[in-house]
Amino acid sequence: MKGLTTAHAFYAWYADVEETMDEARRRARRREADALRAEIERRDDALRKLEEVETGVKTLVDAQAALKLRARRTQEESERLIAEKDRLLEFADALRGKLDYFDQLEKVAEQFQAGVIISGASDASGASLAPREQVMPMLKRLDDCLDFVASHPQYADGGSYGTKFRQLQNRAMSTVREYYVSALRKATKHVQDVAKGKTGVSGGEDEYDELVVEEGSATTLLYVRFRAAAAELRDLTEELEKRGHHEEYAALLSDCHVLYCEQRALLLAGSVRTKMRAIATAERGADVIALARIGTAYLVEVCQAEFALFKHFFPQTDPTGALSALMIPLGTYLSDILRPKYISITELALLAELVEALKGEIIEDVTSKIDNALALEPAMRRILSDVQERLIFRAQTYVKDQVGNYRATAADLDFPAKLVRALQAKSSGGDSEDDIKNWYPPLERTLTCLSKLYRCVEIKTFAGLAQEAVSLCADNIAAAARAVASKATPVDGQLFLIKHLIILREQIAPFNAEFAVSIKDLDFTHMRGQMRRMLGGEMSFFSLTQDNAFYQLASEGRPRVVESKIDSKRELEKQLQAACEAYIMSITKLIVDPMLSFITKVTAFRVSTTSQGKSIKDAAFASEEKLAAIAKQVKTSLADELPKAVYTMKLYLHAENTREALLKPIKSNVAEAFAQIAAIIDADFPPGTAARVGLLDPAQLAAAIEDAS
């Protein structure tokens, strides 16, 4: 800075310095700019590289995403293919399993064609049977095949296969049935041979058609040895019982029950028959009821033993129904020794006692009190039914002979003397006048017969018998009443009829049955018109239309079935009502007949044309003297006849309410007759006429009736 003396120099220096500094700065800036430019270029290059990297990364990312997508799709496709494979495998297995059902047809058929034999058994012809160890599994397979075909009816040829499976099943069941028959016959034959003292099996199966075993060895032979000989059947029956819910197996099992019972009956028949004959011989003097009890007790023992044996072979089956088929034929041997005895009985009482013993004692014990004897019930009911038929026959004969055809004796019709004697006996401390011995015999016999039958026969059967008995009894009583009326008085006949009809009605009331029967008849009445038209020429015999006479007769001329009902209880009520009405009218006429005749004349006078404009008092029959005579006569009848009627009613009818039921309308009729006479007198006669002729006023009449009754 030396030499800068002037401002110009300074400024010049300063300008140089500044220029230098500016240059330096410019160079520095140029360097910076170059550096920046280079940096920019470097960074631009870096940016380009980054963009390239970014592009590459994006490409990689896109590639990765695409790869992942392809991988996922590949995985999904793989999984789908695996699932499809599994499904196809399952379908193949299912198809194989379903086809296996159809394949069983050929396999089972081949087993039948193989003709293998059952362990030691053959049928009656000697042909070998399928082995037991194979038959039941075979039946199981056939059952499964049938169930499958039945549950898939949409399968092609399913119906055809079902039919073939059913045929094979029937063959298999036939094999089982044949084996069962063979095994049972073998066991039966073994027991028969042992009983006959043989060893081993020899001879035909039917060599012994009846076996008689001593009582001491019966249990060992008939049960222990039979159980051992037929032991192989137990497993078979258990298998059948397991399948018993199928209809086919139930039928096969039922067949086995029948076959079993047939073989057991073959073994037991001879011994049971011999035992029954021995009982009949030993109890020859016993009555039929005692014989029935003894024979039933033996059959109960047999039934209980058979029950235990049956349960051994058929553990899951109720023996009652199946064993009934065995006990019914065995029960006939009891019937054989009882029947001659009760057929010879003619007394209803003894037959009724036998029925009651069978029904209320023996059968009740068998069904509810004795263990394992219920299978005997059908056999006992058959015997009961036979005895009931005998009882019904004897009852019908009894009713016909002793009721319908009964001929009354003089002693039977000795009324009212018989009742008077009974009343005198009562007053002397004897029997009641209403003792049964005073009844008309057909009435007592009818009621006795019905009382015996009511507990012994079915209610429907009883109703038919009761209808006939009551009808015949009522008719016979009516005939006897007419005889009493002709022998004594009409009033006695009427009271006789009322008395016995009331007793009959009261005594049959406790029977809880309809005394009615339905009768069907053919009605030809509507055919008369058809025949009349045919014979009259209105219809042609040769017409080809529906008007042809033969066609009309065939289509419209058929007889009609007309059903009518006969109710003897209702008819009895009608008869009783008619008898009561007749009696009431008879007593009424005895008391007020003159008044009734007078009223009839008055009625005729009033309607007569010749009496128009005339007064009744002017009629000859209606004078005060005639009225006084009528009043006196009725007053006398009221004092005499009504007490007689009351006394007679007391003789015949001992129930006060019954007598009152008859007296009430009689009193009412008498009062009505007096009232009508009084009305006629008041209307057509001068005042005071009723008093002058002696006609009782209502109060006097009531007092007179009360005194008389």
Buried (B, 14 or more C-beta within 10 A) or exposed (E): EEEEEEEEEEEEBBEEEEEEEEEEEEEEEEEEEEEEEEEEEEEEEEEEEEEEEEEEEEEEEEEEEEEEEEEEEEEEEEEEEEEEEEEEEEEEEEEEEEEBBBEBBEEBBEBBEEEEEBEEBBBEEEEEBBBBEBBBEBBEBBBBBBEBBEEEEEBEEBEEBBEBBBEBBEBBBEBBBBBBBBBBBBBBBBBBBBBEEBEEEEEEBEEBEEBBBEEEEBEEBBBEBBBEBBEBBBEBBBBBBEBBEBEBBBEBBBBBBEBBBBBBBBBBBBBBBBBBEEBBEEBEEBEBBEBBBBBBEBBBEBBBBBBEBBBBBBEEBEBBEBBBBBBBBBBBBBBBBBBEBBEEBEEBEBBBBBBBBBBEBBBEBBBEEBEBBBBBBBBBBBBBEBBBEBBBEBBBEBBBEBBBEBEBEEEBBBBBEBBEBBBEBBEEEEEEBBEEEBBBBBBBBBBBBBBBBBEBBEEEBBBBBBBBBBBBBBBBBBBBBBBBBEEBBBBBBBBBBBBBBBBBBEBBEEBEBBBBBEEEEEEEEEBEEBEEBBEEEEBEEEEEEEEBBBBBBEEEBEEEEEEEEBBBBEBBEEBBEEBBEBBBBBBBBBBBBBBBEBBEBBEEBEEEEEBEEEEBBEBEBBEBEBBBBBBBBBBEBBEEBBEBBBEBBBBBBBEEEBBEEBBEBBBEBBBBBBEBBBEBBEEBBEEEBBEBBBBBEEEEBEEBBEEBB
